[in-house]
Amino acid sequence: MTTPATTATDEPRAIARRFADRAPACDYWTLRLVDQTHEGLVVRDDVPEPSSIGTGRGAMVTVVVDGGLGYAATADLSATGLAAAAGRAVEAAALHARLGLFDAHLFPRSSARIEYRSPVQQPWAQMTLADKLGLLSDACARMELGERIVERAAWLGHRRVQQLLVSSDGAEIAQTFEYVASGLAATAHIAGQTQTRTGGGADRPGQGGLERLATAALLDDAGRVAGEAIALCEAPECPSGRMDLLLLPSQMTLQVHESIGHPLELDRILGDERNYAGLSFVTPDMFGTYRYGSSLLNVTFDPTVPGELASYAADDEGTPARRVHLIRDGILERPLGGELSQRRARLSGSACARACDWDRPAIDRMANINLEPNEEGLDEMIARVERGVLMDTNRSWSIDDSRNKFQFGCQLGRLIEDGELTGLVRNPGYRGISERFWRSLDGVGGRETLEVRGVQNCGKGEPNQSVYVGHASPPCLFRDIEVFGGGL
């Protein structure tokens, strides 16, 4: 939802006015005010754990002065505190002007006036703490299927972020985000074999209110989760060898995240992440010509999807957000880079300069990275497989520091033989190299198979920043993939 900014709370606006009245002499400045609260509830083995409750409030000042870029954060939002932060930012800008790798005049200037609010039908406060814990207790109890289940957990969380970004060019971008997450986990142990299954919305966090619990199905999903944990302990190991691989949306989330999202981050391509999280096999000359995958591969950066985890109206540099293709018909079109990185690299990117909180600067991050649906049904793809494995829900991941070679493990696998699902297997995994893997894409589910999911722990940057990322995908079929079992 984007409308002219008219409903930012009075206090942040008053703080912004005080800062503007005493802003330092510079070419350009921004002030980003952030106020957030979070609450987490867990019931484990029928016992409520201590609630996790937190709040944070502060500001980031960014300045451009004489070819230098500097920033400083503060939790002191008084006029004196903000002026002190601005002074530190000016000092940092002077250092950057002498030693920086780029001219700070490339930093984007924003005059946008936008408002965004997460779609909320049922506010978090409408349900009492007792009722929330009662729901989790009921869900936890339903996973009790006897002594073979050795651990059960149900959780529910909420986060609210209010942010106001103003600039010396007149920008005023007010955004309010509300997130609700829930989940279930059951662990079974039988004859030396231990398996865990998750559900209840565990990988489907999103923006909104308590209405999200209707689709999470905490109570209805509990029996399935515990039953599958037991069944996996009793199932045979996944076979090893080259065969076809059918990934459900639950696993496609991590596949897209690790082998498309991270490699396309433009600051990583420019070398900014070299010392911490590695580079990328993608190079600037690939954009516009490189065949990233088969012609079925279409991937978009889309911050406009209602309720998806990383939807927003503008990024933290103040650039208005819009849907763009990253990969179209298998060809790499553009990177995940905010306006500053785009200017440094002379490439078109996306509005994805994001910060995790008030005390971090914006860097190039994934947001909603979605694999677009095609036309095929899940049953149709299964029918086209002579020998393969269907895999569901990520449980482990590993990828090299070029974001190229990878290995993933999943919670659950099902054999596919002669076009039919024939049996459960445990400890399924697969390996690949991005180029070969995505070019082996031979089936993409239709719109009715598309599922919107998300990741709440995407880490990157020094000092580290953990952000929320959304991913939507249908099930996808890959040919001739190295599959393995037994946790190898």
Order of alpha helices (4+ residues) and beta strands (2+ residues): alpha-beta-beta-beta-beta-alpha-beta-alpha-beta-beta-beta-beta-alpha-alpha-beta-alpha-alpha-beta-beta-beta-alpha-beta-beta-beta-alpha-beta-beta-beta-beta-alpha-beta-beta-beta-beta
